[in-house]
Amino acid sequence: MEANNKLILMLLIISVLPHIIFSSATSSSAKEYDTKAYVDSWCRTTLYPNLCVRSLSRYVRSRAMQNPRDLARFALKASLYRAKYTKAFLLKEVAKLETVKPQYYALVQDCLTQIRDSVNQLSLAIAELDRVNRRGGKSQVNLEWHINNLQTWTSTALTDAETCVSQFPGRRMSKLKATIKGKVKNVEETTSNALAFIEHYAAARYRARRP
């Protein structure tokens, strides 16, 4: 009798388990779809919507983004990731250029300085966004101060990248220059998108503060 009960219980579990797994997977897929749709809709408001979608796709899978703060934070993280990657690339090139192609050394070194500053500014911006979220902007003055810092640091990071890109005018250039320009342009564009989301976040916070 006891053996029969165990067999029945086992068969019941086997029959129900696929439905539980399927339900969980469906729920997860629906959540990811909703997040993707939300991100796609806001990316269309940026200057570089396709890049926006690509740069945020890695975060859509790992975590839901359903509010302006999440969009701003992950856009900043995407920009910082590109800036760090570009900085590492420039560091390697500068080390080689000093002896191999000294005529490019000063140009790339200057660009490296700009991208280093972009990395610092974006790191400060992410920290400031986390800070204003923790403290909640206890007064209108504090909120404006935090938002101003956030906008200033991100704008500075954007200007740094733009300055480096401007040093590589035209289309006819060496392979190295074209590669550097492409990588820095990517930093510029992802930072531009991040700044757009920060403006959206700031507007949402100010609206929430209105009586």
C-alpha beads as a LAMMPS data file, in Angstrom:
LAMMPS data file: protein, C-alpha beads

211 atoms
210 bonds

1 atom types
1 bond types

-500.0 500.0 xlo xhi
-500.0 500.0 ylo yhi
-500.0 500.0 zlo zhi

Masses

1 110.0

Atoms # bond

1 1 1 0.000 0.000 0.000
2 1 1 2.785 2.384 0.993
3 1 1 4.669 1.540 -2.221
4 1 1 1.557 2.354 -4.258
5 1 1 1.202 5.725 -2.517
6 1 1 4.835 6.577 -3.292
7 1 1 4.363 5.588 -6.921
8 1 1 1.229 7.736 -7.232
9 1 1 3.027 10.693 -5.617
10 1 1 5.985 10.307 -7.975
11 1 1 3.719 10.162 -11.032
12 1 1 1.878 13.246 -9.803
13 1 1 5.133 15.192 -9.417
14 1 1 6.327 14.108 -12.874
15 1 1 3.041 15.220 -14.440
16 1 1 2.941 18.610 -12.677
17 1 1 6.628 19.562 -12.900
18 1 1 6.682 20.431 -16.654
19 1 1 3.752 22.804 -16.141
20 1 1 5.573 24.570 -13.297
21 1 1 8.745 24.918 -15.380
22 1 1 6.799 26.131 -18.414
23 1 1 4.851 28.654 -16.315
24 1 1 8.062 30.003 -14.787
25 1 1 9.769 30.267 -18.183
26 1 1 6.726 31.981 -19.688
27 1 1 6.617 34.503 -16.837
28 1 1 10.345 35.199 -17.226
29 1 1 10.008 35.607 -21.000
30 1 1 7.067 37.972 -20.589
31 1 1 9.002 40.068 -18.091
32 1 1 12.008 40.245 -20.413
33 1 1 9.732 41.172 -23.323
34 1 1 8.101 43.977 -21.305
35 1 1 11.505 45.323 -20.295
36 1 1 12.774 45.182 -23.866
37 1 1 9.687 47.006 -25.127
38 1 1 10.150 49.695 -22.465
39 1 1 13.821 50.158 -23.353
40 1 1 13.113 50.189 -27.093
41 1 1 10.441 52.862 -26.698
42 1 1 12.752 55.207 -24.788
43 1 1 15.764 54.477 -26.994
44 1 1 13.769 55.890 -29.891
45 1 1 13.897 59.285 -28.143
46 1 1 17.733 59.393 -28.204
47 1 1 20.039 60.594 -30.981
48 1 1 21.435 57.084 -31.516
49 1 1 18.509 54.676 -30.994
50 1 1 20.061 51.561 -32.558
51 1 1 23.227 51.921 -30.495
52 1 1 21.063 52.571 -27.434
53 1 1 19.204 49.284 -27.876
54 1 1 22.438 47.340 -28.479
55 1 1 24.276 48.831 -25.528
56 1 1 21.412 48.151 -23.108
57 1 1 20.527 44.666 -24.392
58 1 1 22.953 42.948 -21.996
59 1 1 21.181 44.558 -19.031
60 1 1 17.665 43.744 -20.262
61 1 1 18.360 40.026 -19.796
62 1 1 19.730 40.372 -16.284
63 1 1 17.378 42.878 -14.699
64 1 1 14.095 44.673 -15.323
65 1 1 14.268 48.330 -16.289
66 1 1 10.909 49.890 -15.666
67 1 1 11.702 53.404 -14.480
68 1 1 13.763 56.459 -15.538
69 1 1 16.430 55.894 -12.875
70 1 1 17.184 52.369 -14.123
71 1 1 17.432 53.609 -17.693
72 1 1 19.825 56.392 -16.688
73 1 1 21.974 54.129 -14.527
74 1 1 22.372 51.340 -17.072
75 1 1 22.961 53.831 -19.885
76 1 1 25.760 55.350 -17.795
77 1 1 27.170 51.884 -17.112
78 1 1 27.115 51.093 -20.834
79 1 1 28.950 54.329 -21.573
80 1 1 31.507 53.711 -18.820
81 1 1 32.110 50.196 -20.162
82 1 1 32.892 51.610 -23.634
83 1 1 35.084 54.353 -22.171
84 1 1 37.132 51.875 -20.124
85 1 1 37.519 49.589 -23.134
86 1 1 38.702 52.509 -25.278
87 1 1 41.064 53.709 -22.571
88 1 1 42.683 50.250 -22.383
89 1 1 43.073 50.216 -26.172
90 1 1 44.678 53.673 -26.209
91 1 1 47.065 52.738 -23.406
92 1 1 48.405 49.851 -25.511
93 1 1 48.724 52.011 -28.615
94 1 1 50.509 54.848 -26.826
95 1 1 53.080 52.414 -25.468
96 1 1 53.871 51.278 -29.034
97 1 1 53.660 54.632 -30.809
98 1 1 56.379 56.397 -28.831
99 1 1 59.030 54.380 -30.674
100 1 1 57.240 53.031 -33.784
101 1 1 55.232 56.077 -34.954
102 1 1 56.279 59.109 -32.923
103 1 1 54.320 61.423 -35.262
104 1 1 51.085 59.938 -33.871
105 1 1 52.213 59.784 -30.255
106 1 1 51.180 63.270 -29.109
107 1 1 47.785 63.007 -30.819
108 1 1 46.905 59.659 -29.280
109 1 1 48.317 60.659 -25.903
110 1 1 46.051 63.711 -25.884
111 1 1 43.072 61.537 -26.801
112 1 1 43.970 59.141 -23.995
113 1 1 43.932 62.057 -21.545
114 1 1 40.425 62.986 -22.694
115 1 1 39.115 59.429 -22.393
116 1 1 40.688 59.015 -18.956
117 1 1 38.725 62.062 -17.869
118 1 1 35.565 60.602 -19.425
119 1 1 36.030 57.448 -17.342
120 1 1 36.410 59.539 -14.176
121 1 1 33.414 61.745 -14.959
122 1 1 31.137 58.810 -15.764
123 1 1 32.193 57.025 -12.568
124 1 1 31.329 60.164 -10.587
125 1 1 27.973 60.396 -12.348
126 1 1 27.033 56.794 -11.472
127 1 1 28.023 57.354 -7.848
128 1 1 25.975 60.557 -7.742
129 1 1 22.918 58.819 -9.182
130 1 1 23.198 56.134 -6.496
131 1 1 23.633 58.848 -3.875
132 1 1 20.530 60.815 -4.837
133 1 1 18.543 57.568 -4.902
134 1 1 19.673 56.639 -1.366
135 1 1 19.079 60.092 0.091
136 1 1 15.990 60.731 -1.959
137 1 1 16.715 64.451 -2.394
138 1 1 15.334 65.454 1.008
139 1 1 14.733 69.013 -0.154
140 1 1 14.257 70.703 -3.509
141 1 1 17.649 72.411 -3.115
142 1 1 19.427 69.103 -2.414
143 1 1 17.679 67.429 -5.335
144 1 1 18.699 70.216 -7.714
145 1 1 22.296 70.046 -6.461
146 1 1 22.497 66.286 -7.044
147 1 1 20.853 66.496 -10.468
148 1 1 23.158 69.353 -11.468
149 1 1 26.215 67.269 -10.504
150 1 1 24.867 64.325 -12.471
151 1 1 24.254 66.411 -15.576
152 1 1 27.557 68.290 -15.313
153 1 1 29.738 65.183 -14.996
154 1 1 27.985 63.374 -17.833
155 1 1 28.148 66.463 -20.060
156 1 1 31.865 66.798 -19.325
157 1 1 32.442 63.145 -20.251
158 1 1 30.598 63.788 -23.520
159 1 1 32.686 66.893 -24.252
160 1 1 35.903 64.949 -23.600
161 1 1 34.923 62.289 -26.139
162 1 1 33.798 64.912 -28.661
163 1 1 37.130 66.730 -28.282
164 1 1 39.045 63.549 -29.090
165 1 1 36.848 62.749 -32.101
166 1 1 37.358 66.276 -33.467
167 1 1 41.108 65.602 -33.663
168 1 1 40.463 63.039 -36.412
169 1 1 38.698 65.070 -39.150
170 1 1 37.675 63.695 -42.512
171 1 1 37.507 60.122 -43.738
172 1 1 40.911 59.619 -45.306
173 1 1 43.208 58.568 -42.503
174 1 1 45.444 55.718 -41.460
175 1 1 43.948 52.477 -40.185
176 1 1 45.049 53.282 -36.638
177 1 1 43.472 56.730 -36.684
178 1 1 40.238 55.338 -38.136
179 1 1 40.131 52.627 -35.453
180 1 1 40.699 55.129 -32.650
181 1 1 38.106 57.510 -34.047
182 1 1 35.553 54.687 -34.288
183 1 1 36.082 53.578 -30.708
184 1 1 35.960 57.102 -29.298
185 1 1 32.911 57.916 -31.427
186 1 1 31.203 54.967 -29.757
187 1 1 31.989 56.463 -26.348
188 1 1 30.642 59.824 -27.507
189 1 1 27.370 58.357 -28.779
190 1 1 26.679 56.098 -25.783
191 1 1 27.365 59.045 -23.467
192 1 1 25.000 61.221 -25.488
193 1 1 22.294 58.595 -25.018
194 1 1 23.040 58.393 -21.294
195 1 1 22.711 62.165 -20.979
196 1 1 19.309 61.993 -22.696
197 1 1 18.133 59.449 -20.111
198 1 1 19.497 61.600 -17.283
199 1 1 17.409 64.510 -18.577
200 1 1 14.399 62.183 -18.591
201 1 1 15.198 61.032 -15.047
202 1 1 15.620 64.641 -13.842
203 1 1 12.263 65.634 -15.324
204 1 1 10.582 62.664 -13.627
205 1 1 12.125 63.553 -10.244
206 1 1 11.102 67.207 -10.502
207 1 1 7.559 66.203 -11.449
208 1 1 7.407 63.921 -8.407
209 1 1 8.462 66.861 -6.197
210 1 1 5.683 69.154 -7.369
211 1 1 2.823 69.599 -4.861

Bonds

1 1 1 2
2 1 2 3
3 1 3 4
4 1 4 5
5 1 5 6
6 1 6 7
7 1 7 8
8 1 8 9
9 1 9 10
10 1 10 11
11 1 11 12
12 1 12 13
13 1 13 14
14 1 14 15
15 1 15 16
16 1 16 17
17 1 17 18
18 1 18 19
19 1 19 20
20 1 20 21
21 1 21 22
22 1 22 23
23 1 23 24
24 1 24 25
25 1 25 26
26 1 26 27
27 1 27 28
28 1 28 29
29 1 29 30
30 1 30 31
31 1 31 32
32 1 32 33
33 1 33 34
34 1 34 35
35 1 35 36
36 1 36 37
37 1 37 38
38 1 38 39
39 1 39 40
40 1 40 41
41 1 41 42
42 1 42 43
43 1 43 44
44 1 44 45
45 1 45 46
46 1 46 47
47 1 47 48
48 1 48 49
49 1 49 50
50 1 50 51
51 1 51 52
52 1 52 53
53 1 53 54
54 1 54 55
55 1 55 56
56 1 56 57
57 1 57 58
58 1 58 59
59 1 59 60
60 1 60 61
61 1 61 62
62 1 62 63
63 1 63 64
64 1 64 65
65 1 65 66
66 1 66 67
67 1 67 68
68 1 68 69
69 1 69 70
70 1 70 71
71 1 71 72
72 1 72 73
73 1 73 74
74 1 74 75
75 1 75 76
76 1 76 77
77 1 77 78
78 1 78 79
79 1 79 80
80 1 80 81
81 1 81 82
82 1 82 83
83 1 83 84
84 1 84 85
85 1 85 86
86 1 86 87
87 1 87 88
88 1 88 89
89 1 89 90
90 1 90 91
91 1 91 92
92 1 92 93
93 1 93 94
94 1 94 95
95 1 95 96
96 1 96 97
97 1 97 98
98 1 98 99
99 1 99 100
100 1 100 101
101 1 101 102
102 1 102 103
103 1 103 104
104 1 104 105
105 1 105 106
106 1 106 107
107 1 107 108
108 1 108 109
109 1 109 110
110 1 110 111
111 1 111 112
112 1 112 113
113 1 113 114
114 1 114 115
115 1 115 116
116 1 116 117
117 1 117 118
118 1 118 119
119 1 119 120
120 1 120 121
121 1 121 122
122 1 122 123
123 1 123 124
124 1 124 125
125 1 125 126
126 1 126 127
127 1 127 128
128 1 128 129
129 1 129 130
130 1 130 131
131 1 131 132
132 1 132 133
133 1 133 134
134 1 134 135
135 1 135 136
136 1 136 137
137 1 137 138
138 1 138 139
139 1 139 140
140 1 140 141
141 1 141 142
142 1 142 143
143 1 143 144
144 1 144 145
145 1 145 146
146 1 146 147
147 1 147 148
148 1 148 149
149 1 149 150
150 1 150 151
151 1 151 152
152 1 152 153
153 1 153 154
154 1 154 155
155 1 155 156
156 1 156 157
157 1 157 158
158 1 158 159
159 1 159 160
160 1 160 161
161 1 161 162
162 1 162 163
163 1 163 164
164 1 164 165
165 1 165 166
166 1 166 167
167 1 167 168
168 1 168 169
169 1 169 170
170 1 170 171
171 1 171 172
172 1 172 173
173 1 173 174
174 1 174 175
175 1 175 176
176 1 176 177
177 1 177 178
178 1 178 179
179 1 179 180
180 1 180 181
181 1 181 182
182 1 182 183
183 1 183 184
184 1 184 185
185 1 185 186
186 1 186 187
187 1 187 188
188 1 188 189
189 1 189 190
190 1 190 191
191 1 191 192
192 1 192 193
193 1 193 194
194 1 194 195
195 1 195 196
196 1 196 197
197 1 197 198
198 1 198 199
199 1 199 200
200 1 200 201
201 1 201 202
202 1 202 203
203 1 203 204
204 1 204 205
205 1 205 206
206 1 206 207
207 1 207 208
208 1 208 209
209 1 209 210
210 1 210 211
